[in-house]
Amino acid sequence: MSSVKETKEITNNISEIILDGDVDFSSSHEIKSAIKKQIQKGRTHIILNFFNVNYVESSGLEIIEKAQEFLNSKNGNIYIVCPENEIKKVFEICGIDEYMNIFNDKQEALEFLK
């Protein structure tokens, strides 16, 4: 089971949510809640850090996709930080890399946001 390990507020409109473990049905509510809290605080650019994630399934991906759709309407985005591993392959196979920004590390994402 995954949990939201930590949430970091980087700037007034950028935050990072660090995930840990599995992103699946049992963790999707907690992830959705963490994203929603950041949106309510006015953060329209949310970095999801997948460095400590072992497994991703469709229900977890659905939460991320819905958050992306909502943030697009607010001129914001979800930014995924993920090393070159099996999780990144899942994003590529599902085509998520075609409409979401995926970075190899947090610094790369922050440089993109400047």
CORTADA-V521508 format. One record per pair of residues at least 24 apart in sequence whose C-alpha atoms are under 10 Angstrom apart, sorted by the first residue. I is the first residue (numbers start at 1). GAP is how many residues later the second one is. If there is no record, write none. Layout:
i = (I;I)
gap = (GAP;GAP)
This chain:
i = (1;1;1;1;1;1;1;2;2;2;2;2;2;2;2;2;2;3;3;3;3;3;3;3;4;4;4;4;4;4;4;4;4;5;5;6;6;7;7;7;7;7;7;8;8;8;9;9;9;9;10;10;10;10;10;11;11;12;12;12;12;12;13;13;13;13;13;13;13;13;13;14;14;14;14;14;14;14;14;14;14;14;14;14;15;15;15;15;15;15;15;15;15;15;16;16;16;16;16;16;16;16;16;16;16;17;17;17;17;17;17;18;18;18;18;18;18;18;18;19;19;19;19;19;19;19;20;20;20;20;20;20;20;21;21;21;21;21;21;21;22;22;22;22;22;22;22;22;23;23;23;23;23;23;23;23;23;23;23;24;24;24;24;24;24;24;24;24;25;25;25;25;25;25;25;25;26;26;27;27;28;28;28;28;28;28;28;28;29;29;29;31;31;31;32;32;32;32;32;32;33;35;35;35;35;36;39;39;39;39;39;42;43;43;43;43;44;44;44;44;44;44;44;44;44;44;45;45;45;45;45;45;45;45;45;46;46;46;46;46;46;47;47;47;47;47;47;47;47;47;47;47;48;48;48;48;48;48;48;49;49;49;49;49;49;49;49;49;50;50;50;50;50;50;50;50;51;51;51;51;51;51;51;51;51;51;52;52;53;53;53;54;54;54;55;55;55;56;56;56;56;56;57;57;58;58;61;61;61;61;64;64;65;65;65;68;68;77;78;79;79;79;79;79;79;80;80;80;80;81;81;81;81;81;82)
gap = (24;25;26;27;52;53;54;24;25;26;28;29;50;51;52;53;54;24;25;26;27;28;31;50;24;26;27;28;29;30;31;44;45;44;47;28;43;27;28;31;40;41;42;30;38;39;29;32;34;37;33;35;36;37;100;32;34;29;30;31;32;33;25;26;28;29;30;31;32;33;63;24;25;28;29;30;31;32;33;62;63;64;96;99;24;26;27;28;29;30;31;32;33;63;27;29;30;31;32;33;62;63;64;65;90;29;30;31;32;33;63;29;30;31;32;33;34;35;63;29;30;31;32;33;34;35;29;30;31;32;33;34;35;29;30;31;32;33;34;35;28;30;31;32;33;34;35;38;27;30;31;32;33;34;35;36;37;38;40;31;32;33;34;35;36;37;38;39;31;32;33;34;35;36;37;38;33;34;32;33;29;30;31;32;33;34;35;36;30;31;34;29;32;33;28;30;31;32;34;35;30;28;29;32;43;31;28;31;32;35;37;32;28;31;33;34;24;26;27;28;29;30;31;32;33;34;26;27;29;30;31;32;33;34;68;25;30;31;32;33;34;30;31;32;33;34;54;55;56;59;62;63;30;31;32;33;34;54;58;30;31;32;33;34;54;55;56;57;30;31;32;33;37;38;54;55;29;30;31;32;33;34;36;53;54;55;30;31;29;33;34;31;32;33;31;32;35;30;31;32;34;35;30;33;32;36;29;30;33;35;32;36;31;34;35;31;32;24;24;24;27;30;31;33;34;24;25;26;29;24;25;26;27;28;24)
